Amino acid sequence: MDLRHIKYFLAVADELHMGRAARRLGISQPPLTRQIRQIEEELQVQLFLRTPRGMELTQAGEVFRVEAANISMMVSAGIDRVQRVGQGRLGRIDIGVFGSGIYEAIPALLQKLRASLPGLNVVLHTMHREEQIEALRQRRISAGFNRMMPVLPDLAQELVTMEPLWAVLPADHPLAACESVSLEQMAAEPFVLFPNAGRPNFVDRVIRIFGDKGLDITIAQEIGDTVTGMALVAHGFGVSLVPESVTRALTLRNAVYRPLRDAPHARIDLSCIYRADDGSPQLHALLALIRVQRAARSAATLDAPAAASGPSAPAATTAAAPAPSPH
């Protein structure tokens, strides 16, 4: 099996339709069909199920898709490193992202990175926390962004920001008429929380925020991502808490945001994780930008007028505060 086979398989796995995959690859369908059959014969497994509507991956196909994507990513990164040495370019940085941080903090940071290093190719990969940790250890990415990261001996962390949490409510909920809400009011409602994988996570953080006040909550739904969770809140499945940046980036017609008036401890971190022994200039340029940006937010918080902390204004972000415990 060669790299061409990997390319062909991934195209079919993405499209789940032989004709669309062939058009994407710029080849005719019969040769592509033969190539896929050759791959299955070599592996001695069936990778696809043919259906009236197209194709589906078998369980073996799902596993091979992950492995093939890893191989493709590693080959691409290797080629880029060789070209960087040969051509003197600034190269590439692969970054893992996941969750609500992608709505505001991460794009703003990476935009500044690209502006400071115009020749740098910034490649993003959607990965949850455990995938980011594994990809860092395998040197498939240089940095990851996530929340509530555990302390690991081979990985370092750089705090990006600490965000206050806001309540999100259905627009027709009685609490939506209030300028702010309390934890006690929220605790009486069913909760929609996310993500539902990788513990400890945001779900655990929300449970602890209420637990610190002696309150228990009822979790009606645990969802995999912010957008799905917000949609369920908008349709009356429950209430939730979200980082403040989500309130600026994501608007749904039937959902409203309200600050918490009695929960200064209700905050969540966003951190950058990286290999502690990675000395690459691209990574350290990113870390330097994070520190500059965090210092600027801290200075802005100290200079902000007292009126900005009123109940109808967003709570201040204090980047220098310690990250919440993941336990």
N, C-alpha and C positions, 0 to 999 in steps of 0.2 A: 504494500500500500504506500502511495506517495502523497505529497501535499495536495496534488490536484484532486485526489479522491476525498481528502478532508474538505476541501473547498466545495466540491460537488455535494457531498453529504450535508454540509451545513446549510447550503442554499435550499435543498429540498426540505430539510428539517424546519427551516424558517418559514417557507412558503406553504408546506404541506400540500403541494400541487406540482406535479411534474412539469406541466406546461409553463406555469409562471416561473418556476425555478430555471427552466431552460432559457426563457427570455431574459431573465436576470443575468444569467451567465453568458449570454450571447452565443448559445449553441442550439442545435436542434434537439427535439425531445428524444428521438430514438437512441442517440449515443449516450445521453444522460441516463436513460433507463438502463442501458447495458452497464454503465459504470456503477450504478447503485446495486445492480445484481451481482457484479463482480465483488463489491465490498461485502455484501451479505455472504457470498460464497467463501470469501477469504476468512471472514470472522466466524462462519458456520452458525450464524444466528439470523433471524428475521428482524430487520430494523424498522420496517414500515408495514402497516396494514392498509391495504387498498380498500377504499369505501366508495359508494356512489358519488359522494361529494368531494372526494379527493383522497387524502392520505392521513393516517394517524401514526404516531410513533409507538412502537411497542415498548415494553419496559426496558428491554435491552437497548432499544433505540434512544430512549431518554438518557440512559447512562452514557452511551457512546456520544450523545450530543454534548454532554458536559465535558467529557474527556477531549473530544475533538475541538471544542471551543478553547479549552486550556492549551492544547497543542498549537492552535492557530495564533492565540495570543502570545505565547512564548516565542514562536517563530517570528512573528511580526516585531516583537520587542527586540529580538536578537538582530534581525536585519537592520532595524533602526539604529541600534548601537554601533554596528559595523559601519553604516553609512555616516554616522556622526563623526566617527574617528577619521574616516576617509575624506570627508568633505568639510570638516571643521564646523558643522552646524551645532546649534545649542541642544538639539535632540528632543527628547520626549519624556513626559512624566505621566504615568498611569495612576489613576486615583479612583478608589472605591467610594461610592456614595449610596446613601439609603435614607429614607425617612424625610421628616419635615424640614431638616436643615437645607434641603435642596431648593426650598422656596425662596430663600433670601440670602442667608449668610454665605453659603458656599459659592453660588454664582458670582456674588459681588467680590469675593476673595479671589476667585480664579480669573475674573476679568482683570483685576489689578495685576495678577501674576503674568498674564499674557501681555498686558501693556508694558510691564517692566522687562519682559524677555520676549520680544516680538517673534523670534525664531523658534520659540518653544511650542511643541505640539502637545496640548493638554488633552488626554484621552480619558473619558469617564466610563466607569463600569458600575452598573447597578448591582450591589452586593449587600446582603444583610451582614450583621456584625461578625458572625462566625465565619462567613465566607471571606470577609475582609481580613480577618486574622490569618486564615489559612493562606490567602493569596499573598499577604505580606511575607509570611515565612517561606513561601515558595518563590519569592522575588518576582511575582507576576504584576504586582502593583508597588508603588513607592510610598503611598499614603492612603489613608482611609478616613472618612468622617463618620462619626456616630455618637450616640449618647450613652451615658452610664457604662463606660468601658471599665472592665475589671483591670486590676494591676497585674501585668504579665512581665516576667523577668527579661524577656528578649525584645519587648516592644516598649517604646516611649510614647508619651502623650503630651500634646500641647493644647491647653484650653483655648477654644475659639471665643466662646461667649457663654454667659449664664443668662437664661431667659426666664422672665416671670411667666406663669401659666394663667390663661384666661379660661373662663367658662364659655362653652358654646351650647346654645339652647335652640329648640325649635322656635320659629318666629312667633307662633301663636301660644307659646307657653306662658303661664302667669308671671314667671320670673323675668321674662323678656321685657316687661314694663319697668323693671328696676334699673337704676343707673349702675349698680354693682350688686353682687350677690355674695352670700356667706357660704362657708363650707357646710354649715349645718343645713342650710336650705338645699344645697346641692345633694347632700347625703340622703335626702328623702326621695331622690329620683333614681330610676334605673340608669345605668351607665353603658355607653358604647365606648370601648377602649381599644387601643391599637398600639404597637403591632402584637400579633398573637404568637410570635416565635422568638426564641433566643432569650432565655432568662438569666439574670434579672433584666427587666426591660421597663418601658414606660408604664406598663400596667402595674408593675410592682411599685414604681415611684408614686403613682396616684394613690394606690392602696395605703402606702405609708404616710402620705400627706394627710389623709383623713384619719389614719390611725393615730398620728401624733396629737390629734385633737380629740381622741377618744371616740371617733366616729367610724362606723362600718358602712360600706357601700354595697349595693347590689349590682353585679355586672350582668347586664342583659345580653350583650354581644361582645365578643373579642374578634377584631377584624385585622386583616393583614396590612392595611395601609391607611393613610390619613384621609385620602379622598373618599374611599368607600365608607369609612367611619363617619365623615362629615355628611355624606349623603343620607346615611341612616338617621343621623340626628335631625336633619332637615325634614325627614319624613315621619318624625315622631317616635322613633324607636327608643329614644332616651336622650341623655345629656352627656357631655364630655368635657375634658380639659385639653387645651392645645397650647403649644408654645406661642408667645406673643407674635413672632414673625408670621405665623399662619394667619393671624387676623388681618395682616396687611396684604398678604399674597393670595388668599383663597376666599372668594366670596360666593356664597350660595343664596339664592333668592329666599329660601324658607328657613334660614338659620341666622342667628345673631350672636355676637360676642359680647361678653360682659366681664369687667375686671373683678377679681376677688378682693373683697374689702378687709378680710381678716386673716390673710394667709401670706405674710411676707416670706415664709419658708417654702412656699409653693413655686419652686423654680426648677429648671432642668438645664443641664450642661450640654454643650456641643463641643466635642474635642476632635483633634486631628491625631491619628495614631500612625506610627512609622517604626521601622526597624531602628533599634538603638545604635547599631553599628553602621548605619547608612550615611556615608559622607558625601553623597552626590550634591553638586551645587544647585541643581534644580530643586531638590527637596529643601535645602537650607534657604533658598530664596523664598520658597513658600512659607517656611516657618518664620522667617524674618518679617514677612508681610502680616502674618497672624499676630505677632507680638506688637507690631506698630499699630495695627487696627484695634487690638484690645486696649492698648494704652490710650488711643484716641477716644474710645468709648468711655473709658474710665474718667478721663479728663472732662469729657462732655457731661458726664453724670455729676461730677463735683461742681461744675459751673451752672447746672440747670437751675432755674428759679423754683422756689418752693411750690408755686402754684401747679407745676407740672405733675406733682404727685397726688393731685386731687382724685376723687373717685371716678371721674369720667375720662381721665387721661391714662395712657399706658404707663404701667409701672416702670421704673428705671431699671436698666440692665447694668449690673455691677460685675464686670468681667473678672475682677481680682478676687472675688469671693471663692471659697473652696467648693469643689464639685460635690454634689450630693452623694451620699454613700450608696453604692449599688446593692447593699444588703438590707 
